[in-house]
């Protein structure tokens, strides 16, 4: 399943470096997003090294099908707008 990283999770003044908001293709309600809690997420970095950062879906975010993902380490800003895989 494919998703797009939308933004960091956080407030106006404080951002969480390892928590991201994802919009998943085909998921458009809070109920559908809640069924994905616990799934693993993998982001592959661009470039020659191809590092993989892994995370886990923690909760639904809002009413339009977005989810919160907690990654093991902090995510770079270049990851915003890129594709991730959900297994």
TORZAMI-443666 format. One record per residue: residue in one letter; residue number from 0; x, z, y of N, C-alpha, C in turn. Coordinates in Angstrom, 3 decimals, decimal comma. Each point is the difference from the previous one (the first is absolute). Last residue first. Layout:
<pts>
 aa   i      n_x      n_z      n_y     ca_x     ca_z     ca_y      c_x      c_z      c_y
  a NUM        X        Z        Y        X        Z        Y        X        Z        Y
...
</pts>
This chain:
<pts>
 aa   i      n_x      n_z      n_y     ca_x     ca_z     ca_y      c_x      c_z      c_y
  x  86    3,099    5,008   -1,994   -0,209   -0,049   -1,456   -0,876    1,155   -0,415
  x  85    1,476   -3,075    4,668   -0,647    1,213   -0,503   -0,241   -0,181   -1,485
  x  84    3,374   -2,203    4,185   -0,705   -0,160   -1,263   -0,549    1,350   -0,447
  x  83    1,178   -2,332    5,138    0,410    0,943   -1,039   -0,810   -0,292   -1,252
  x  82    1,452   -2,605    5,108   -0,787    0,161   -1,219    0,608    1,076   -0,894
  x  81    0,439   -0,156    5,579    0,479   -0,656   -1,214   -0,881    0,360   -1,192
  x  80   -0,317    1,744    4,614   -0,462   -1,372   -0,084    0,428   -0,724   -1,257
  x  79    2,877    4,076    1,355   -1,356   -0,165    0,542   -0,352   -1,486    0,011
  x  78    4,379    1,697   -1,205   -0,966   -0,109   -1,090   -1,424   -0,220    0,487
  x  77    3,973    0,849    2,753   -0,179   -1,405   -0,368   -1,000   -0,180   -1,131
  x  76    1,459    4,329    1,607   -1,008   -0,618    0,843   -0,256   -1,450   -0,345
  x  75    1,687    3,504   -3,797    0,513   -0,622    1,219   -1,139   -0,649    0,791
  x  74   -0,480    4,462   -3,237   -0,126   -1,453    0,007    0,576   -0,569    1,295
  x  73    1,079    4,705   -3,089   -0,527   -0,570    1,231    0,006   -1,515   -0,043
  x  72   -0,354    2,376   -4,702    0,900    0,147    1,146   -0,663   -0,594    1,234
  x  71   -2,555    0,247   -3,914    1,002    1,009   -0,352    0,983    0,241    1,141
  x  70   -5,137   -1,510    0,982    1,186   -0,573   -0,636    1,026    1,095   -0,226
  x  69   -5,584   -0,326    0,704    1,171    0,841    0,243    1,154   -0,593   -0,796
  x  68   -4,940   -1,956    2,109    1,001   -0,026   -1,065    1,160    0,885    0,424
  x  67   -5,610   -1,198    1,193    1,246    0,643    0,391    0,933   -0,002   -1,188
  x  66   -4,174   -3,618    1,244    0,458    1,153   -0,775    1,285    0,553    0,609
  x  65   -4,808   -3,270    1,323    1,439    0,245    0,096    0,353    1,235   -0,827
  x  64   -4,565   -1,859    0,774    0,756   -0,352   -1,187    1,504    0,168    0,085
  x  63   -3,617    1,088    3,366    0,071   -1,440   -0,272    0,954   -0,383   -1,113
  x  62   -1,067    4,469    2,133   -1,164   -0,494   -0,727    0,100   -1,469   -0,372
  x  61    4,126    3,949    0,643   -1,065   -0,641    0,765   -1,098   -0,531   -0,897
  x  60    3,925    0,965   -2,638    0,242    0,221    1,420   -1,069   -0,749    0,797
  x  59    1,163    2,223   -5,360   -0,595   -1,058    0,816    0,217    0,369    1,468
  x  58    3,592    1,832   -3,549   -1,390    0,184    0,422   -0,504   -1,249    0,689
  x  57    4,343    0,362   -2,367   -0,411    1,397    0,055   -1,461    0,184    0,353
  x  56    3,755   -3,672   -2,411   -1,200    0,053    0,837   -0,523    1,426   -0,032
  x  55    5,241   -1,236   -0,661   -1,216    0,283   -0,740   -1,169    0,072    0,970
  x  54    5,428   -2,360   -0,398   -0,890    1,008    0,550   -1,241    0,137   -0,851
  x  53    5,469   -2,401    0,479   -1,234    0,260   -0,740   -0,785    1,128    0,658
  x  52    3,974   -4,057    1,082   -0,444    1,346    0,335   -1,365    0,201   -0,629
  x  51    4,496   -3,488   -0,634   -1,404    0,274   -0,270   -0,291    1,451    0,334
  x  50    3,874   -4,075    1,495   -0,317    1,371   -0,385   -1,492    0,135   -0,229
  x  49    3,268   -4,037    0,912   -1,301    0,132   -0,671   -0,247    1,415   -0,518
  x  48    3,964   -2,610    2,306    0,023    1,176   -0,877   -1,278    0,190   -0,806
  x  47    0,738   -3,556    3,358    0,753   -0,217   -1,224   -0,095    1,180   -0,969
  x  46   -4,066   -0,904    3,503    1,448   -0,043    0,077    0,639   -0,127   -1,363
  x  45   -4,798    2,593    1,330    0,545   -1,354    0,103    1,524    0,054    0,052
  x  44   -3,058    3,724   -2,632    0,579   -0,340    1,300    0,481   -1,450    0,012
  x  43   -4,118    2,369   -2,785    1,322   -0,578   -0,205    0,536   -0,458    1,341
  x  42   -3,883    3,706   -2,041    0,385   -0,884    1,101    1,421   -0,473   -0,255
  x  41   -4,354    2,387   -2,973    1,401   -0,397    0,086    0,189   -0,960    1,164
  x  40   -3,662    4,014   -2,351    0,210   -1,075    0,966    1,489   -0,290    0,066
  x  39   -3,985    2,627   -3,494    1,341   -0,090    0,578    0,130   -1,260    0,848
  x  38   -4,516    3,282   -1,086    0,733   -1,218   -0,392    1,363   -0,021    0,675
  x  37   -3,402    3,371    0,875    0,868    0,263   -1,143    0,787   -1,205   -0,469
  x  36   -4,587   -0,713    2,575    0,847    1,185    0,181    0,774    0,276   -1,279
  x  35   -3,449   -3,462    0,824    1,414   -0,368   -0,133    0,953    1,180    0,152
  x  34   -4,874    0,102    0,562    0,292   -0,268   -1,413    1,478   -0,318   -0,229
  x  33   -1,867    0,618    4,396    0,167    1,282   -0,688    0,327   -0,194   -1,476
  x  32   -1,091   -3,732    2,800    1,350    0,502    0,262    0,259    1,300   -0,752
  x  31   -4,325   -1,900   -0,137    0,938   -0,837   -0,758    1,426    0,492    0,172
  x  30   -3,300    2,157    2,543   -0,206    0,282   -1,431    0,955   -0,822   -0,870
  x  29   -0,213   -0,663    4,733    0,677    1,253   -0,328   -0,102    0,311   -1,491
  x  28   -0,143   -5,139    1,602   -0,795    1,213    0,173    0,812    1,218   -0,434
  x  27    1,370   -4,725   -0,376   -0,607    0,077    1,325   -0,889    1,222    0,197
  x  26    3,918   -3,076   -3,111   -0,555    1,354    0,072   -0,542    0,188    1,417
  x  25    2,299   -4,035   -1,329   -1,202    0,146   -0,808   -0,622    1,375    0,007
  x  24    5,052   -0,281    1,310   -0,826   -1,197   -0,079   -1,190    0,245   -0,919
  x  23    2,455    3,953    2,804    0,058   -0,687   -1,282   -0,955   -1,184    0,016
  x  22    2,974    3,237    3,584   -1,275   -0,699   -0,121    0,089   -0,883   -1,239
  x  21    2,769    4,760    1,697   -0,054   -1,326   -0,623   -1,415   -0,544    0,027
  x  20    3,567    3,980    2,378   -1,381   -0,418   -0,176    0,021   -1,432   -0,534
  x  19    3,906    4,161   -0,465   -0,440   -1,267    0,579   -1,480   -0,217   -0,264
  x  18    4,452    3,856   -0,050   -1,410   -0,227   -0,292   -0,493   -1,224    0,751
  x  17    4,433    2,053    0,350   -0,154   -0,448   -1,381   -1,454   -0,244   -0,387
  x  16    1,437    1,452    4,457    0,884   -1,091   -0,392   -0,199   -0,522   -1,403
  x  15   -3,353    2,196    3,777    0,567    0,411   -1,283    0,808   -1,171   -0,546
  x  14   -1,217    1,392    5,339   -0,188   -0,927   -1,107    0,632    0,573   -1,256
  x  13   -1,875    1,689    5,252    0,780    0,293   -1,208   -0,354   -0,988   -1,100
  x  12   -2,055   -0,090    4,432    1,361    0,456    0,278    0,866    0,173   -1,238
  x  11   -4,601   -1,611   -0,240    0,557   -0,658    1,172    1,475    0,362    0,205
  x  10   -1,495    0,713   -4,927   -0,769    0,122    1,225    0,704   -0,745    1,126
  x   9    0,262   -1,249   -5,461    0,395    0,985    0,981   -0,880   -0,015    1,221
  x   8    1,878   -3,310   -4,344   -1,050    0,984    0,179    0,492    1,000    1,027
  x   7    1,490   -5,272   -0,108    0,361    1,339   -0,430   -1,225    0,891    0,135
  x   6   -1,092   -5,132   -0,744    0,681    0,854    0,966    0,494    1,272   -0,681
  x   5   -1,701   -4,060   -2,313   -0,576   -0,133    1,337    0,786    0,812    1,018
  x   4    0,874   -2,581   -4,987    0,280    1,231    0,729   -0,459   -0,194    1,438
  x   3   -2,103   -2,516   -4,367    0,845   -0,182    1,174    0,191    1,358    0,666
  x   2   -1,184   -1,957   -5,386   -0,448    0,710    1,204    0,997   -0,269    1,120
  x   1   -1,576   -1,607   -5,568    0,806   -0,124    1,212   -0,620    0,795    1,149
  x   0    0,133    0,095   -5,767   -0,846    0,000    1,168    0,898    0,000    1,240
</pts>
